[in-house]
């Protein structure tokens, strides 16, 4: 070994404490991980030691050769381990981990390993079901995180939603592949996809009830996530009908009708929720009109000043009042918000009428066995519902910023208990 190389190795050793994490950090996080693992894993269990086996093989052959022999064996063992219940149990400690927990990365890595193994050993149907299962887990994580309402709720829920969207994209791809490779299985497979997507949407709706009206980005992401999941269920039905038109599968029309109706019920519940919320906008408009009268009548507002001593704090927050430099500006701000509320109400009413007409049209198409047309109409209703939901979310956010004390309606979605089956 050259003198220069020796010196470089010594210098690395000297700065070790600067490059390694602190002992306190290592001990604290090790303790957390061990607590998670100790709940489900037998600490006395002996594990296969790859290093030991390499040493033993090294007695009989060069290390490089033993490594070349051992590598494929370990790869096969890993596949068998991942697909065995024993290995799944050993990583069960991470199953309750949530975004923001130190073990959440381990949970995702475990799922990624399952995904890789499934890509090698599983069918396209199995891949789709696995991705839908991951999406279902993400939806439950979103619900739990938002219900807990801890610090970092928005960030953690957003992370779970992102992974949910990724899982749905992968599920869509696998589903398309499955329709090509095993068209004869598509009818039963589509039922499974439809059931799973509807269950995921129900979970997201339950999570939605915990969303703060001021958390605009998270509310919109939840709306988009529901649309993505609904689209997957609709696409599954669309694919099986295309295969029927091509003569590749035989479809029981009543089964398809039931699946379409199930998805339609889910979207209709959102439509009813929008109606309930926009009805409350009328009361908000009255509150704003009262606020404008209060501001105008208050002698505390003088031109060019921001005195707020005589204005009741339960009408406007102190923070909101301080941004106003005159009575005119205050009235202008509240009036502008009121106009947005009125516009949202009008848009929601118009969309609601259109959706009601489309919902009735879907039922008529189903009765006449025009299944593909019914599916396309459901897709259109899903688009409209998503658009108006985002408008309502934006208006609620604006109202809450200007008039924090105004009580805004929350999502009161009623989940259909029947599926028409």
C-alpha angles and dihedrals in degrees: 000000000000122000092243093053091048091053091049092053090049091051091052089052091050094055094043093109090054095052100039122079116259118273092238091056093047094048094046095050093041089055091052093049094046091052090053093048097042091062093067109013127081104233092201093061115116116228130207109266112213093186091055092051090049090054092050093049088047089067091065102033141016115286093244092053093047090051091051090052095044099047099071090041091055091046091055091045090052091054091050091046095050092050093047123092091230093063092045089054091051091059094040089104089079098050094092094047116121133202107285094033117115091236095052092090089055089052092053091045090053091052091047090055090051089050092052092048091047090051088059102037108021138079124247089255090055091048091052093049091049092052091048089051090053090049090051090053091051091051091052090048090053090051093049095045092050093045091052090049093198128160109295094025094140094048094046095044090048090053092052092047091052091053089046091055090048091051091051091051090052091046090053091052093049091046091055090049090049091054089057099042101038111018091158090066095049099097096056090036092053090054090056092048092047093050092048096047092049091051091050090051090051090053092049091050090053089051090049091065089067095051116119112237089229094054095091100166095048092046091052092047090054090051090050091047092054090050092050092051093046090049090055092053091047091047091053090056091045092053094051091049090051089053089050091052089052091051094243097117138026113229131198103226093211091056091053091047090053091052093048091047091050092054091042091054090054093052092043089057089057089049091053090047090054090052091052093050096046090049086063090055088076090063091046090054090053090051090052093049088053090050092053091051090049093050093047094047095045113105088201092079108081125173110277095007136098102208110154103172097117099039116098113248093215089068100049129008119245090242091055093047094051092061091061115089096183144011089255092056092047093051091045092053096048092043091052091052090047090053090053090052092050091048092050090049092052092047092048091049092050093045091046091055091048092048092049089053091048093047090054090046090054091053091050092049091049091050089053092047092243089142102162091050089050091052091051090050091051089052089053092050090051090054093050094047092052092049096051092043090058091050091052091048092052093049093047088051092051093047092050092052094051099035108025093173094058110105109233125204117254129214108281099180114172112215114223111241095198127064100191092248 
